[in-house]
Amino acid sequence: MNKIWKILSYQENASIGFLDKLMAERGIKSQQDRDIYLNSDLEYLSDPFLLPEMDKAVKRINKAIANRENILIYGDYDVDGITSTSLLYRFFYNAYKIKVNYFLPDRIKDGYGLNINSLKEISAREIDLIITVDCGITAFKEAEYLKEIGIDLIITDHHTPAGKLPSAAAVINHHLVQEENYFAEEIAGVGTAFKLAQALNSGVVKEMKAELLPIAALGTVADIAPLKDENRILVKNGLKLIQNDKVPGLKILIEELKLDKTKISAGQIGYIIGPPLNAAGRIHDAEEALKLLIGEDEVKLRVIAKKLIEINKQRQQQEERIYQAAEKKIANIDLENKRSIILADSEWHSGIIGIVASRLLEKYNLPVILFAVDQESNTAKGSARSISALNIYQALKHCQSVLLNFGGHKAAAGLSIKVDKINEFKDVFEKYLFKNLEREDFLKTRKVDINLDLSRVNKEFIRGLEKFRPFGIANPAPKFLFRNLKSKKCYQMGKENKHLKIYLENGIQAVAFNMGDQFENISAARIDLIAQPEINRWRGQENIQLKVDDYRPQNDISTALVFEEDNYSFYDYRNTKDKKWTLKKLLSKKWLKKAAVYVNHKKENSDFTQNYSEHYFFANQFELQNDFSHLIFYSLPFSWEHFYEILQGFEKNIEAQSIKVILLFSGSDIEYNSKLIEHLKQKEIAANNENELDFKGSVRYNRLSRRMENFMVFKDLIFKENLFDLIADVSNFKEDKNES
């Protein structure tokens, strides 16, 4: 097993409404939740004063406005920081008719967040109040410095706070909200700035919605914030309002990128619109991107837009050079015995390594940290990207004794370090991963919403899926499992034949991007697909197609279909062509530390025990220990009670909360068990020296007959396609046992 397909729901009844099921998976269960999700009305936005110290911030800003003090917005050089700055800049001008000052740090010269040298320059401009956006939550020394020189500070940030807070007039951060199920609990920096604007004057914010919400949507998506709750409302409304052209620079950038402003998606922001703005802060000057979002002169704005697109092309070229250099370094690393990729180079640009880290993460599915070394200062700036099983911020916190500083989120972080400490950091970081993660955490995982029969796919069904937009983190496009498909025709297409076009049953086509090298595997066998149904519009024609996320040939054991619920994970390997070969392949994998394997055939049990002594093979009598990682049913148990007895014995003797069960038996086990039960019946008759007719009334015979009946019922349950039913039965059986 090299990959896991984790299925979230399984339906055998085709009449059940899929849309309701998909919403339930996203936590949308009540009618109110459904209304909020589908309508995404601005009235559902949370009260900005739920954020602690918001009242203090409003009071201090109102005082500054009344006294005509000089206000400065201190931002960041990425899209979130740039949009946060532009949002407040536009708000202050509309609400108070003032043009606030602003400062965006230089990535190379200043680094991330507040720094003393920049603040010294700012103090010379006679600034009275600094409002940070997308930074400042760990600026302890800088906050003290500002207090000493008499400049007030308001911090608005969305990054994770440390154990204490900087000394400031107000600190606004959603992590500080104590309320459970806070609707804005994962807003980006621009979302936090928007909440401040709401608190200052909600009426003006409503009047400016066509101006502010596209900017909020841009920053939220570009910062990869989860598209749920408050974020989803901001983004959904912002995408709609882009076509109103209230932000001239954004309008012009969209034109220069040859996009249709009436159909802008979250994906286009993330992959097409955001990168030119980000590129300015990465390798040039972030202020260029800010000027695009706050300017009004369309002639000048078009020049800026063209320049940003060109800068992004340069960034792409540098990115590719760094990526290739990183790949050469990786070629000399034994990744089989590593749980992370940590590389450093003095030729790498600190503004680009984060993008390269993301690409390497996608390819190798290991946490990646890349360092850009500054030889003059003997320090290195790093960018970290993480797999879903690892909170990279917490991992870096564990390693903070060897770092100069760090900050970030669960999935991504920035850090700096002395060059001579990098090797020590690698050791500490790797030890943390070995202690806190299992090998299986590093397997590539694809999440599948629900299974679907290809015949259900039509235009009406696809239009229903459109209600789930905008798609992004925490609200991905619904993906379906299509099983046992046969391609009628398949061919490579695109530059260097990178992509595939597949013609399936019912006249439905599929497109598989970046899978051109899988042409033979996909065209030669029956396949299962994870795919997103969509309508492809080309030259005035509309055709239904599946956008393929992943595939596996039928009976391919490299990809496991996993049903996970109630702390149980059932891996479906039932009815593989050669279960003995499959077991050997599974036992050879490093992620499977030690397995308890149920084998009721004496000779096979003996052979396996002899050849795989590091694992435990058992039949009727078993003694399980607490160091097993997986329970494997190589053979089919004889009844529901028998199955549960084994499962319960395993569950009681493992330390992990998740019970991982691999089902490996096949249809041939039904025949074997039936013959074995029948053999026991005949043996019982012979032992009593009676003929069968006379023996049928005996207690023992009836017990064996019931055993056969129970087995027939059990085998129908255990071979159902929907293993969630089996998990539910296990949970119910456990409750009944506990009650009795």
DAQUI-V379597 format. One record per backbone hydrogen bond with DSSP energy under -0.5 kcal/mol. NH is the residue of the N-H (numbers start at 1). CO is the residue of the C=O. E is the energy in kcal/mol with one decimal. If there is no record, write none. Layout:
BEGIN
[[NH:CO:E] [NH:CO:E]]
END
This chain:
BEGIN
[[2:558:-3.5] [3:558:-2.2] [4:444:-2.8] [5:560:-3.5] [6:4:-0.7] [6:446:-2.7] [7:5:-0.8] [7:562:-2.2] [8:448:-3.3] [14:12:-0.8] [16:13:-1.5] [21:17:-1.2] [22:18:-2.7] [23:19:-2.2] [24:20:-2.2] [25:21:-1.7] [26:22:-0.9] [26:23:-0.7] [27:24:-1.8] [28:23:-2.7] [29:27:-1.0] [34:30:-2.2] [35:31:-2.5] [36:32:-2.6] [37:33:-2.5] [38:34:-2.7] [39:35:-2.6] [40:35:-0.6] [40:36:-1.9] [44:41:-1.8] [45:42:-1.8] [50:47:-1.9] [51:48:-1.5] [52:50:-0.5] [54:51:-1.8] [57:53:-2.1] [58:54:-2.5] [59:55:-2.3] [60:56:-2.4] [61:57:-2.4] [62:58:-2.7] [63:59:-1.7] [64:60:-1.9] [65:61:-2.6] [66:62:-2.6] [67:63:-2.2] [68:65:-1.1] [69:64:-2.8] [71:69:-0.6] [72:129:-2.5] [73:101:-2.6] [74:72:-0.6] [74:131:-2.5] [75:73:-0.7] [75:103:-2.6] [82:78:-2.8] [83:79:-2.9] [84:80:-2.2] [85:81:-2.0] [86:82:-2.4] [87:83:-2.6] [88:84:-2.0] [89:85:-2.4] [90:86:-2.5] [91:87:-2.3] [92:88:-2.9] [93:89:-1.7] [94:90:-2.2] [95:91:-3.2] [96:92:-2.3] [97:93:-1.2] [98:92:-1.1] [100:98:-0.8] [101:71:-2.6] [103:73:-2.4] [110:106:-2.1] [111:106:-2.1] [119:115:-2.1] [120:116:-2.1] [121:117:-1.7] [122:118:-2.3] [123:119:-2.5] [124:120:-1.1] [125:122:-1.9] [126:123:-1.5] [127:122:-0.6] [128:70:-2.3] [129:70:-2.0] [130:152:-2.5] [131:72:-2.9] [132:130:-0.5] [132:154:-2.8] [133:74:-2.4] [134:156:-0.7] [135:156:-1.0] [139:136:-1.7] [140:138:-1.7] [143:139:-1.8] [144:140:-1.9] [145:141:-2.3] [146:142:-2.3] [147:143:-1.8] [148:144:-2.1] [149:145:-1.8] [150:146:-0.5] [150:147:-0.8] [151:146:-2.7] [152:128:-2.0] [152:150:-0.5] [154:130:-2.8] [155:170:-2.7] [156:132:-0.8] [156:154:-0.5] [157:172:-2.3] [160:408:-1.0] [162:164:-0.6] [168:166:-0.8] [169:153:-2.2] [170:153:-1.0] [172:155:-3.5] [173:171:-0.6] [176:173:-2.0] [177:174:-1.4] [182:179:-0.8] [185:182:-1.4] [187:184:-1.2] [192:188:-2.0] [193:189:-2.2] [194:190:-2.0] [195:191:-2.0] [196:192:-1.7] [197:193:-2.1] [198:194:-2.5] [199:195:-2.3] [200:196:-2.1] [201:197:-2.4] [205:201:-1.8] [206:202:-2.1] [207:203:-2.1] [208:204:-2.1] [209:206:-1.2] [211:208:-2.2] [212:208:-2.8] [213:209:-2.1] [215:211:-0.5] [216:212:-2.4] [217:213:-2.8] [218:214:-2.1] [219:215:-2.2] [220:216:-2.3] [221:217:-2.3] [222:218:-2.1] [223:219:-1.6] [224:221:-1.9] [225:220:-2.2] [227:473:-4.0] [228:226:-1.7] [230:183:-1.9] [231:228:-1.2] [232:228:-0.7] [233:229:-1.7] [234:230:-2.4] [235:231:-2.7] [236:232:-2.9] [237:233:-2.1] [238:234:-2.1] [239:235:-2.7] [240:236:-1.4] [241:237:-2.0] [242:238:-0.8] [243:240:-0.7] [244:241:-1.7] [245:242:-1.8] [248:246:-0.6] [250:247:-0.6] [251:247:-2.1] [252:248:-2.4] [253:249:-2.4] [254:250:-2.3] [255:251:-1.8] [256:252:-2.6] [257:253:-1.6] [258:255:-1.6] [259:254:-2.2] [261:259:-0.7] [263:260:-1.9] [264:261:-0.7] [269:265:-1.7] [270:266:-2.5] [271:267:-2.4] [272:268:-2.2] [273:268:-2.7] [274:269:-3.0] [276:272:-0.6] [277:273:-0.8] [277:274:-0.6] [278:274:-2.5] [279:275:-2.8] [280:276:-1.0] [281:277:-0.9] [282:278:-1.6] [283:279:-2.5] [284:279:-0.5] [284:280:-1.6] [288:285:-1.8] [289:285:-0.6] [290:286:-1.9] [291:287:-2.8] [292:288:-1.4] [293:289:-1.2] [293:290:-0.5] [294:290:-1.3] [295:291:-1.9] [298:296:-0.8] [301:297:-2.6] [302:298:-2.0] [303:299:-1.4] [304:300:-2.2] [305:301:-2.7] [306:302:-2.3] [307:303:-2.0] [308:304:-2.7] [309:305:-2.1] [310:306:-1.9] [311:307:-2.6] [312:308:-2.2] [313:309:-1.5] [314:310:-1.9] [315:311:-2.3] [316:312:-2.4] [317:313:-1.8] [318:314:-2.4] [319:315:-2.8] [320:316:-2.1] [321:317:-1.7] [322:318:-2.4] [323:319:-2.7] [324:320:-2.4] [325:321:-2.1] [326:322:-2.6] [327:323:-2.3] [328:324:-1.7] [329:325:-1.6] [330:326:-2.5] [331:327:-1.7] [332:329:-1.3] [333:330:-2.1] [335:333:-1.5] [337:334:-1.4] [338:335:-1.3] [341:367:-2.8] [342:340:-0.5] [343:369:-2.0] [345:371:-1.8] [348:345:-0.8] [352:349:-1.8] [353:349:-1.4] [355:352:-0.9] [356:352:-1.6] [357:353:-2.6] [358:354:-1.7] [359:355:-1.7] [360:356:-2.4] [361:357:-2.3] [362:358:-2.1] [363:359:-1.7] [364:360:-2.9] [365:361:-2.4] [367:339:-0.7] [368:385:-2.6] [369:341:-2.9] [370:383:-2.2] [371:343:-2.6] [372:381:-3.1] [373:345:-1.9] [373:371:-0.6] [374:379:-3.3] [375:373:-0.7] [378:374:-1.1] [379:374:-1.4] [380:417:-2.5] [381:372:-2.2] [382:415:-3.7] [383:370:-2.1] [384:413:-3.0] [385:368:-2.6] [386:411:-2.3] [390:387:-1.5] [392:390:-1.0] [392:410:-2.8] [393:409:-0.7] [395:391:-2.0] [396:392:-2.4] [397:393:-2.1] [398:394:-1.8] [399:395:-0.9] [400:397:-1.1] [402:399:-2.0] [403:400:-1.2] [404:416:-2.5] [405:416:-1.1] [407:414:-2.0] [409:412:-3.5] [413:384:-1.9] [414:407:-2.8] [415:382:-1.9] [416:405:-2.3] [417:380:-2.0] [419:378:-2.3] [421:418:-2.1] [422:419:-1.6] [425:421:-2.5] [426:422:-2.4] [427:423:-1.9] [428:424:-2.3] [429:425:-2.9] [430:426:-2.7] [431:427:-2.2] [432:428:-1.8] [433:429:-2.0] [434:430:-2.5] [435:431:-1.8] [436:432:-2.1] [437:433:-2.3] [441:438:-1.4] [442:439:-1.8] [443:440:-1.5] [444:2:-1.0] [446:4:-2.9] [448:6:-2.7] [449:479:-1.9] [450:479:-1.1] [451:9:-0.5] [452:481:-2.5] [456:453:-2.2] [457:454:-1.3] [458:456:-0.6] [462:458:-2.1] [463:459:-2.4] [464:460:-1.6] [465:461:-1.3] [466:462:-1.0] [467:464:-1.2] [468:465:-2.0] [469:466:-1.6] [472:475:-1.5] [475:472:-1.9] [480:531:-2.8] [481:450:-2.0] [482:480:-0.6] [482:529:-2.9] [483:481:-0.5] [485:527:-3.3] [488:503:-3.4] [489:503:-1.2] [491:501:-2.2] [493:499:-2.4] [497:494:-2.1] [498:495:-1.2] [499:493:-2.3] [500:512:-1.8] [501:491:-2.6] [502:510:-3.2] [503:489:-3.3] [504:502:-0.6] [504:508:-3.0] [507:504:-0.7] [508:505:-1.8] [509:544:-1.4] [510:502:-2.8] [511:546:-2.7] [512:500:-2.4] [513:511:-0.6] [515:512:-1.1] [516:498:-2.9] [518:515:-2.1] [519:516:-1.2] [522:518:-2.4] [523:519:-2.3] [524:520:-1.5] [525:521:-0.5] [527:485:-2.6] [528:552:-2.8] [529:482:-3.0] [530:550:-2.5] [531:480:-2.2] [531:529:-0.6] [532:547:-2.2] [533:531:-0.6] [534:545:-2.6] [536:534:-0.6] [536:543:-3.4] [537:535:-0.6] [538:536:-0.6] [538:541:-2.4] [541:538:-1.8] [543:536:-2.4] [543:541:-0.5] [545:534:-2.7] [546:509:-2.2] [547:532:-2.7] [547:545:-0.5] [548:511:-2.5] [548:546:-0.8] [549:530:-3.3] [550:530:-1.5] [552:528:-1.9] [554:526:-3.0] [556:553:-1.8] [557:555:-0.7] [559:556:-0.9] [560:3:-2.3] [561:572:-0.6] [562:5:-3.3] [562:560:-0.7] [563:570:-2.6] [564:7:-0.7] [564:562:-0.6] [565:568:-2.4] [568:565:-2.4] [569:659:-2.8] [570:563:-3.0] [571:569:-0.6] [571:661:-3.2] [572:561:-2.8] [572:570:-0.6] [573:571:-1.1] [573:663:-1.9] [575:665:-1.8] [576:573:-1.0] [582:578:-2.2] [583:579:-2.6] [584:580:-2.0] [585:581:-2.1] [586:582:-2.4] [587:583:-2.8] [588:584:-0.9] [589:586:-1.5] [592:589:-0.8] [593:591:-1.1] [596:630:-2.4] [597:595:-0.6] [597:616:-3.4] [598:596:-0.5] [598:632:-2.9] [599:597:-0.7] [599:618:-2.8] [602:600:-0.6] [605:601:-2.7] [606:602:-2.4] [607:603:-2.6] [608:604:-2.8] [609:605:-2.3] [610:606:-1.9] [611:607:-2.1] [612:608:-2.6] [615:612:-1.9] [616:595:-2.6] [617:615:-0.5] [618:597:-2.4] [619:621:-0.8] [628:625:-0.6] [629:594:-3.1] [630:594:-1.2] [631:660:-2.5] [632:596:-2.9] [633:631:-0.5] [633:662:-2.8] [634:598:-0.9] [634:632:-1.1] [635:598:-2.0] [637:635:-0.5] [643:639:-2.4] [644:640:-2.5] [645:641:-2.4] [646:642:-1.9] [647:643:-2.3] [648:644:-3.2] [649:645:-2.1] [650:646:-2.0] [651:647:-2.7] [652:648:-2.2] [653:649:-0.6] [653:650:-1.0] [654:651:-1.0] [655:626:-0.7] [659:567:-3.3] [660:658:-0.7] [661:569:-3.3] [661:659:-0.6] [662:631:-3.0] [663:571:-2.5] [663:661:-0.6] [664:633:-2.1] [664:662:-0.7] [665:633:-0.8] [669:666:-1.7] [670:666:-0.5] [670:667:-1.1] [671:667:-1.0] [672:668:-1.9] [673:669:-2.6] [674:670:-2.3] [675:671:-2.3] [676:672:-2.0] [677:673:-2.4] [678:674:-2.4] [679:675:-2.5] [680:676:-1.9] [681:677:-1.8] [682:678:-2.3] [683:679:-2.4] [684:680:-2.1] [685:681:-2.0] [686:682:-2.5] [687:683:-2.1] [688:684:-0.9] [688:685:-0.7] [689:686:-1.2] [690:685:-1.6] [695:691:-1.9] [696:692:-1.4] [697:694:-0.7] [698:695:-2.4] [702:698:-2.0] [703:699:-2.2] [704:700:-2.2] [705:701:-2.5] [706:702:-2.5] [707:703:-1.7] [708:704:-1.8] [709:705:-2.3] [710:706:-3.1] [711:707:-2.1] [712:708:-2.2] [713:709:-1.8] [714:710:-2.7] [715:711:-2.8] [716:712:-1.0] [717:713:-1.3] [718:714:-2.9] [719:715:-1.1] [720:717:-1.5] [723:721:-1.1] [725:722:-0.9] [726:722:-0.6] [727:723:-2.2] [728:724:-2.4] [729:725:-2.2] [730:726:-2.3] [731:727:-2.5] [732:728:-2.6] [733:729:-2.8] [734:730:-2.2] [735:731:-2.0] [736:732:-2.5] [737:733:-2.2] [738:734:-2.5] [739:735:-2.4] [740:736:-2.0]]
END
